[in-house]
Amino acid sequence: MQAASRESYAAAAERLEAYVRRAKPETIAGAADDLLAVADLLRREPRLRRALSDPARPVEDRTELVRSLIRGKVGDASLKQVTALVEGRWSAPAELLEASERLGVEALLASADRAGDLGEVEDELFRFGQLVVGDPRLAGALGDVVAPAAQRAELARALLSGKAKPVTVRLVEVALGGFGGRSFETALTRLVELAAERRDRQVAYVTVAAPLSDEEERRLGAKLSELYGREVSVKQLVQPEILGGMSVQVGADLYDGTVLRRLTDTRNALAKR
């Protein structure tokens, strides 16, 4: 987002947080569904996006337009959240869409946080992502943007039914819709990171040839937390082909100490002689 849009989103997000502090988890989840429904409307209606983000149009006109469309279809709290978004200044219509979708996701995460489930939701999203990556047929079925999103969502719900929190299932549906214009797998990864951010943690993706023990994972997490000055959420990716060692990626930082990397470096050095 450009500067004006970031400021508008920050104001709307602050308003959401004020609401979250006094609302029940199930009420917040309902507001999240409302916000995501508005985002879907904006995605389907480009002319509406342009009208609601047009800086030449008076704020009163924009807010009255959105109220006339959604009043009675969403809760009062949701109506106030959407109105706050529309009152903002948006550098492009697409950034209003991005903001409404992100606000809906943040509300879902907040509902899980209030219920004490956010850490579990974060882990469930990551594990489901790994399940999809490890099964090419499943990855193809869920990532097929030609197939109707409702059909793919039904498949995801069948896989997660009774095995994941309702917020996890809803976030998977958001990822299937291409959250932020991303592919399904990339959207899932971003949602994991947003869940970690809400817990004031950074995600470390640790690639190993064989799973770390609980104690090894705990020690690694403690060392990374000391290095980065904040709590780190360790996510293991098991890839036997690396042969041994591990690689650790935290944001843009990559530490690759795998046997495969050392063999590749040696092979490349020998080839240059």
LUMVEX-150596 format. One line per field, with one value per residue: residue number from 0; x, y negated, z of N, C-alpha, C in turn. Coordinates in steps of 0.1 Angstrom, whole numbers, plus 5000, padded with zeros to 4 digits. Layout:
num: NUM ...
n.x: X ...
n.y: Y ...
n.z: Z ...
ca.x: X ...
ca.y: Y ...
ca.z: Z ...
c.x: X ...
c.y: Y ...
c.z: Z ...
end
This chain:
num: 0 1 2 3 4 5 6 7 8 9 10 11 12 13 14 15 16 17 18 19 20 21 22 23 24 25 26 27 28 29 30 31 32 33 34 35 36 37 38 39 40 41 42 43 44 45 46 47 48 49 50 51 52 53 54 55 56 57 58 59 60 61 62 63 64 65 66 67 68 69 70 71 72 73 74 75 76 77 78 79 80 81 82 83 84 85 86 87 88 89 90 91 92 93 94 95 96 97 98 99 100 101 102 103 104 105 106 107 108 109 110 111 112 113 114 115 116 117 118 119 120 121 122 123 124 125 126 127 128 129 130 131 132 133 134 135 136 137 138 139 140 141 142 143 144 145 146 147 148 149 150 151 152 153 154 155 156 157 158 159 160 161 162 163 164 165 166 167 168 169 170 171 172 173 174 175 176 177 178 179 180 181 182 183 184 185 186 187 188 189 190 191 192 193 194 195 196 197 198 199 200 201 202 203 204 205 206 207 208 209 210 211 212 213 214 215 216 217 218 219 220 221 222 223 224 225 226 227 228 229 230 231 232 233 234 235 236 237 238 239 240 241 242 243 244 245 246 247 248 249 250 251 252 253 254 255 256 257 258 259 260 261 262 263 264 265 266 267 268 269 270 271 272
n.x: 5008 5004 5014 4992 4971 4980 4979 4951 4943 4955 4941 4915 4921 4929 4905 4891 4906 4899 4872 4874 4885 4864 4845 4829 4844 4828 4812 4830 4840 4817 4816 4839 4832 4813 4829 4845 4826 4819 4843 4844 4822 4833 4853 4840 4827 4840 4833 4820 4841 4857 4841 4838 4863 4871 4888 4878 4852 4828 4832 4809 4791 4803 4802 4774 4766 4778 4766 4739 4739 4747 4735 4715 4722 4745 4760 4757 4782 4799 4791 4800 4827 4832 4823 4843 4865 4857 4857 4883 4914 4923 4949 4945 4918 4921 4935 4917 4901 4920 4925 4900 4897 4920 4913 4891 4904 4921 4902 4892 4914 4917 4894 4900 4922 4911 4896 4916 4928 4946 4973 4970 4955 4973 4993 4977 4970 4996 5003 4983 4990 5014 5005 4991 5012 5027 5012 5007 4984 4963 4972 4970 4942 4931 4945 4936 4926 4906 4886 4855 4855 4838 4835 4861 4864 4846 4859 4881 4869 4859 4882 4892 4872 4862 4888 4901 4901 4872 4878 4903 4894 4878 4897 4913 4895 4895 4921 4918 4903 4922 4937 4947 4955 4971 4986 4971 4987 5007 4991 4982 5006 5011 4990 4996 5019 5007 4991 5011 5023 5003 5005 5028 5051 5078 5081 5100 5112 5122 5141 5147 5163 5153 5127 5129 5134 5112 5126 5149 5137 5127 5151 5163 5144 5147 5173 5170 5151 5166 5185 5169 5156 5129 5100 5101 5084 5088 5087 5087 5100 5101 5125 5139 5157 5177 5197 5211 5219 5206 5184 5176 5151 5142 5121 5137 5161 5184 5198 5217 5227 5228 5236 5233 5236 5263 5275 5268 5281 5308 5309 5305 5328 5348 5342 5350 5377
n.y: 5012 4977 4946 4930 4948 4967 4952 4948 4975 4981 4965 4976 5002 4997 4989 5013 5028 5015 5022 5050 5054 5053 5071 5103 5135 5150 5130 5113 5130 5131 5105 5105 5122 5106 5084 5098 5105 5081 5075 5094 5085 5061 5071 5083 5062 5039 5012 5002 5003 4983 4961 4959 4953 4930 4901 4876 4876 4865 4873 4878 4887 4910 4926 4927 4941 4967 4974 4975 4998 5019 5017 5033 5058 5065 5065 5039 5031 5040 5025 5000 5004 5008 4983 4967 4975 4966 4939 4933 4923 4935 4947 4962 4980 5008 5010 5003 5026 5045 5037 5040 5068 5076 5065 5081 5106 5100 5096 5122 5135 5121 5130 5156 5152 5140 5161 5178 5195 5189 5196 5224 5222 5210 5231 5251 5240 5240 5267 5277 5265 5278 5304 5301 5293 5316 5334 5337 5341 5332 5306 5296 5298 5280 5257 5250 5225 5223 5239 5237 5216 5222 5250 5259 5250 5266 5291 5286 5281 5307 5321 5309 5311 5315 5317 5293 5259 5238 5212 5216 5232 5213 5194 5208 5210 5183 5181 5198 5182 5165 5147 5114 5114 5136 5169 5200 5215 5197 5177 5191 5193 5166 5161 5177 5163 5138 5146 5153 5128 5114 5126 5115 5126 5139 5158 5187 5206 5238 5261 5295 5327 5348 5349 5326 5331 5324 5311 5302 5285 5266 5255 5245 5225 5209 5199 5185 5166 5151 5141 5125 5108 5111 5132 5163 5183 5216 5234 5265 5279 5309 5324 5349 5350 5331 5343 5338 5317 5283 5257 5223 5200 5167 5143 5122 5133 5159 5189 5213 5244 5269 5303 5309 5283 5278 5298 5291 5266 5274 5290 5270 5254 5272 5275 5251 5252
n.z: 5000 4994 5010 5019 5018 5037 5060 5062 5065 5089 5107 5105 5114 5140 5151 5149 5167 5191 5193 5194 5219 5237 5229 5225 5216 5196 5186 5175 5155 5139 5130 5115 5094 5082 5073 5054 5036 5026 5014 4994 4979 4969 4954 4933 4922 4904 4897 4919 4938 4927 4930 4958 4966 4954 4955 4947 4952 4976 5011 5025 5005 4997 5021 5025 5003 5007 5030 5022 5007 5023 5048 5073 5063 5074 5107 5132 5143 5123 5102 5111 5110 5082 5073 5084 5069 5043 5047 5046 5029 4998 4978 4955 4940 4943 4966 4986 4985 4993 5019 5032 5030 5045 5070 5077 5079 5101 5121 5123 5133 5157 5170 5175 5191 5214 5223 5231 5213 5194 5190 5184 5160 5143 5141 5130 5105 5093 5094 5077 5053 5048 5045 5021 5003 5003 4988 4956 4940 4957 4961 4935 4931 4951 4944 4919 4901 4882 4889 4907 4935 4957 4954 4958 4984 4998 4996 5012 5036 5041 5045 5068 5087 5120 5128 5130 5142 5139 5131 5118 5096 5083 5076 5058 5038 5030 5021 4999 4983 4973 4989 4992 4965 4961 4954 4964 4982 4989 5001 5023 5037 5043 5060 5082 5091 5097 5119 5137 5140 5153 5177 5185 5175 5155 5125 5120 5095 5094 5078 5077 5075 5090 5114 5141 5176 5204 5223 5209 5191 5209 5220 5197 5190 5213 5209 5185 5193 5211 5193 5176 5192 5200 5205 5187 5164 5156 5126 5113 5083 5067 5047 5033 5013 5017 5031 5055 5084 5086 5073 5080 5078 5084 5078 5055 5060 5055 5066 5056 5063 5053 5044 5017 5006 5012 4997 4972 4970 4971 4948 4929 4933 4926 4899 4888 4887
ca.x: 5000 5011 5014 4978 4963 4985 4973 4937 4941 4959 4930 4905 4926 4929 4891 4888 4912 4891 4860 4878 4888 4852 4836 4831 4850 4819 4807 4841 4840 4806 4820 4849 4824 4807 4839 4850 4815 4820 4855 4839 4814 4842 4861 4831 4821 4851 4828 4818 4854 4862 4832 4840 4877 4873 4891 4871 4838 4827 4832 4795 4785 4808 4797 4760 4765 4781 4755 4727 4741 4749 4727 4705 4728 4757 4758 4760 4797 4805 4787 4809 4841 4832 4822 4856 4873 4853 4860 4897 4919 4929 4957 4939 4906 4925 4940 4905 4897 4930 4923 4888 4900 4929 4906 4883 4913 4925 4891 4891 4926 4914 4884 4908 4930 4902 4892 4927 4930 4954 4985 4966 4951 4986 4998 4968 4972 5009 5002 4974 4998 5024 4998 4988 5024 5032 5003 5005 4970 4955 4976 4964 4927 4929 4951 4930 4917 4895 4875 4848 4860 4829 4838 4874 4862 4839 4869 4889 4861 4858 4895 4895 4861 4865 4903 4907 4892 4863 4886 4912 4886 4874 4909 4916 4886 4900 4933 4913 4898 4933 4939 4957 4959 4982 4982 4966 4998 5013 4982 4983 5019 5009 4981 5004 5027 4998 4987 5023 5025 4993 5011 5040 5062 5083 5081 5112 5109 5134 5141 5155 5162 5144 5121 5136 5127 5106 5137 5157 5130 5127 5164 5165 5135 5152 5184 5165 5145 5177 5191 5161 5150 5115 5097 5101 5076 5095 5079 5096 5097 5110 5129 5150 5167 5188 5206 5215 5220 5193 5184 5166 5147 5134 5120 5146 5174 5184 5210 5217 5238 5225 5246 5231 5242 5278 5280 5266 5292 5320 5309 5307 5342 5356 5340 5357 5392
ca.y: 5000 4964 4940 4925 4960 4973 4944 4951 4988 4981 4959 4986 5013 4992 4989 5027 5033 5010 5031 5064 5055 5054 5080 5118 5142 5153 5118 5108 5138 5127 5092 5109 5127 5094 5077 5106 5105 5068 5076 5102 5076 5051 5078 5086 5049 5029 4998 4999 5000 4970 4951 4958 4949 4918 4889 4864 4877 4862 4885 4881 4894 4924 4934 4930 4952 4980 4977 4979 5011 5030 5016 5044 5070 5067 5060 5025 5030 5042 5013 4989 5007 5006 4969 4962 4978 4958 4925 4931 4919 4947 4944 4969 4989 5021 5009 5004 5040 5052 5033 5047 5082 5077 5062 5093 5116 5096 5098 5136 5138 5116 5138 5168 5147 5138 5174 5185 5205 5184 5205 5236 5218 5208 5244 5258 5235 5244 5282 5280 5261 5289 5315 5298 5293 5330 5342 5330 5341 5323 5292 5293 5296 5268 5245 5248 5213 5224 5246 5228 5215 5229 5264 5261 5248 5278 5301 5282 5284 5321 5325 5303 5313 5322 5317 5279 5249 5231 5200 5222 5235 5200 5188 5217 5205 5170 5184 5204 5171 5158 5136 5105 5117 5146 5182 5206 5219 5184 5171 5198 5189 5153 5162 5182 5151 5128 5152 5151 5113 5110 5132 5108 5135 5140 5172 5192 5219 5246 5272 5305 5340 5356 5340 5322 5335 5312 5303 5296 5274 5256 5249 5236 5214 5200 5192 5175 5155 5143 5134 5115 5100 5113 5146 5169 5195 5225 5242 5274 5285 5321 5327 5359 5348 5322 5352 5335 5303 5276 5243 5216 5187 5158 5131 5123 5139 5174 5195 5226 5252 5283 5311 5307 5270 5279 5306 5282 5256 5281 5294 5258 5250 5281 5273 5239 5254
ca.z: 5000 4994 5023 5022 5021 5049 5071 5063 5070 5103 5114 5106 5123 5154 5155 5150 5180 5202 5193 5198 5234 5245 5223 5227 5204 5186 5180 5166 5143 5130 5123 5105 5082 5075 5066 5043 5026 5019 5005 4982 4970 4963 4944 4922 4916 4903 4896 4933 4943 4922 4936 4972 4969 4946 4963 4943 4957 4990 5020 5029 4994 4997 5032 5023 4993 5012 5040 5015 5001 5033 5060 5074 5058 5083 5120 5135 5145 5110 5094 5115 5105 5068 5071 5087 5058 5032 5050 5044 5015 4992 4966 4943 4944 4947 4980 4995 4985 5001 5033 5037 5032 5056 5082 5080 5084 5114 5130 5125 5142 5170 5176 5180 5202 5225 5227 5236 5203 5182 5187 5177 5147 5136 5138 5121 5091 5088 5091 5065 5042 5046 5039 5007 4996 5002 4980 4944 4935 4965 4958 4922 4933 4958 4938 4906 4901 4872 4896 4915 4949 4966 4953 4965 4999 5002 4997 5023 5048 5043 5050 5081 5096 5132 5130 5131 5148 5129 5125 5108 5084 5076 5070 5047 5027 5026 5012 4986 4975 4968 4998 4987 4951 4962 4952 4977 4991 4994 5010 5036 5044 5048 5071 5093 5095 5104 5132 5145 5143 5163 5190 5187 5172 5141 5121 5115 5087 5096 5069 5082 5069 5098 5124 5154 5188 5210 5230 5199 5186 5219 5221 5185 5192 5223 5203 5175 5200 5216 5182 5170 5203 5201 5204 5174 5162 5147 5117 5106 5070 5066 5034 5034 5002 5020 5036 5069 5087 5085 5069 5088 5071 5092 5069 5044 5064 5053 5071 5050 5068 5050 5037 5003 5002 5013 4986 4960 4970 4968 4934 4921 4934 4918 4885 4884 4886
c.x: 5009 5007 4999 4970 4967 4979 4959 4935 4945 4948 4919 4909 4926 4914 4886 4893 4904 4878 4863 4880 4876 4842 4839 4837 4840 4813 4817 4842 4828 4809 4830 4842 4818 4817 4844 4839 4816 4832 4851 4831 4823 4850 4852 4826 4832 4845 4825 4831 4859 4854 4835 4854 4880 4875 4883 4856 4838 4826 4817 4788 4790 4803 4782 4758 4767 4770 4742 4727 4742 4741 4716 4711 4740 4753 4762 4775 4804 4803 4797 4823 4842 4831 4836 4866 4870 4857 4875 4901 4927 4936 4952 4927 4910 4930 4928 4901 4907 4928 4911 4890 4909 4922 4898 4892 4918 4914 4890 4902 4923 4903 4891 4916 4922 4897 4903 4932 4940 4966 4981 4961 4963 4992 4990 4969 4985 5008 4994 4982 5008 5017 4995 5001 5029 5023 5000 4991 4961 4959 4970 4949 4924 4934 4945 4921 4906 4883 4868 4853 4852 4832 4851 4873 4855 4849 4877 4882 4860 4871 4897 4884 4865 4880 4909 4896 4884 4871 4896 4905 4883 4886 4914 4907 4890 4912 4928 4908 4909 4936 4950 4962 4970 4977 4977 4977 5005 5004 4981 4995 5017 5000 4988 5012 5019 4994 4999 5025 5015 4997 5024 5052 5066 5084 5095 5109 5122 5133 5151 5153 5153 5139 5129 5128 5121 5117 5146 5150 5129 5140 5167 5156 5141 5164 5180 5158 5155 5183 5183 5154 5135 5112 5096 5093 5083 5085 5088 5090 5107 5112 5141 5161 5179 5199 5210 5216 5207 5195 5173 5163 5138 5133 5129 5159 5173 5198 5209 5229 5235 5236 5245 5238 5257 5283 5279 5278 5305 5321 5311 5321 5351 5355 5347 5372 5396
c.y: 4987 4957 4936 4938 4967 4965 4947 4965 4988 4975 4969 4998 5009 4992 5004 5032 5028 5018 5044 5065 5056 5064 5095 5124 5145 5141 5112 5116 5135 5114 5095 5114 5116 5087 5084 5106 5092 5068 5084 5093 5066 5058 5081 5073 5038 5014 4994 4995 4986 4959 4948 4953 4936 4906 4876 4864 4874 4874 4888 4889 4909 4932 4937 4941 4965 4984 4982 4993 5022 5029 5027 5057 5074 5061 5046 5023 5031 5030 5001 4991 5004 4991 4962 4964 4968 4943 4922 4926 4931 4943 4951 4978 5002 5021 5009 5019 5048 5049 5040 5062 5084 5075 5074 5104 5112 5098 5113 5140 5133 5124 5151 5164 5146 5151 5183 5196 5201 5192 5218 5233 5217 5221 5252 5253 5240 5259 5285 5276 5272 5301 5313 5299 5307 5339 5334 5330 5332 5308 5287 5290 5283 5255 5242 5236 5213 5231 5236 5228 5222 5245 5268 5260 5260 5290 5298 5285 5298 5326 5321 5305 5321 5323 5303 5270 5242 5219 5205 5225 5223 5194 5195 5213 5192 5172 5190 5193 5162 5145 5127 5107 5128 5159 5189 5209 5207 5177 5178 5194 5175 5152 5167 5170 5141 5133 5150 5137 5109 5116 5125 5117 5134 5155 5175 5206 5227 5259 5282 5318 5350 5347 5338 5328 5322 5304 5296 5283 5262 5248 5240 5224 5204 5192 5182 5163 5146 5135 5123 5106 5100 5128 5151 5182 5204 5234 5252 5279 5297 5324 5336 5356 5339 5330 5350 5321 5296 5262 5236 5203 5179 5145 5132 5129 5154 5179 5210 5234 5267 5290 5309 5294 5271 5288 5298 5272 5262 5285 5282 5253 5259 5279 5261 5241 5258
c.z: 5000 5007 5027 5026 5034 5061 5073 5069 5085 5112 5116 5115 5137 5159 5157 5164 5192 5204 5199 5213 5242 5240 5226 5214 5193 5179 5171 5153 5133 5123 5112 5092 5074 5067 5053 5032 5019 5010 4992 4973 4963 4952 4931 4915 4915 4902 4910 4940 4940 4929 4951 4976 4961 4955 4959 4947 4972 4999 5024 5018 4995 5009 5031 5013 4999 5023 5033 5009 5011 5046 5061 5070 5067 5097 5122 5136 5131 5101 5098 5110 5090 5065 5074 5076 5046 5034 5048 5030 5010 4979 4953 4948 4949 4962 4990 4996 4994 5016 5039 5039 5044 5069 5086 5085 5099 5125 5133 5135 5156 5177 5182 5192 5215 5231 5233 5226 5193 5179 5180 5163 5138 5132 5129 5107 5085 5085 5079 5052 5038 5040 5024 4998 4993 4994 4967 4939 4943 4962 4945 4923 4940 4952 4924 4906 4891 4879 4905 4929 4959 4966 4960 4980 5005 5005 5010 5036 5052 5049 5065 5091 5108 5136 5132 5137 5136 5123 5115 5095 5076 5070 5058 5035 5021 5017 4999 4977 4970 4976 4994 4973 4951 4957 4965 4987 4997 5004 5023 5044 5050 5060 5084 5099 5102 5117 5141 5149 5154 5177 5193 5185 5158 5138 5115 5108 5087 5087 5074 5074 5076 5109 5137 5165 5194 5217 5221 5194 5196 5220 5209 5186 5202 5217 5193 5182 5206 5205 5177 5180 5204 5200 5190 5174 5152 5139 5110 5093 5068 5052 5034 5024 5006 5027 5051 5071 5087 5078 5077 5080 5080 5084 5057 5047 5062 5057 5066 5054 5064 5043 5022 4998 5002 5001 4973 4959 4966 4953 4925 4921 4926 4903 4880 4882 4873
end
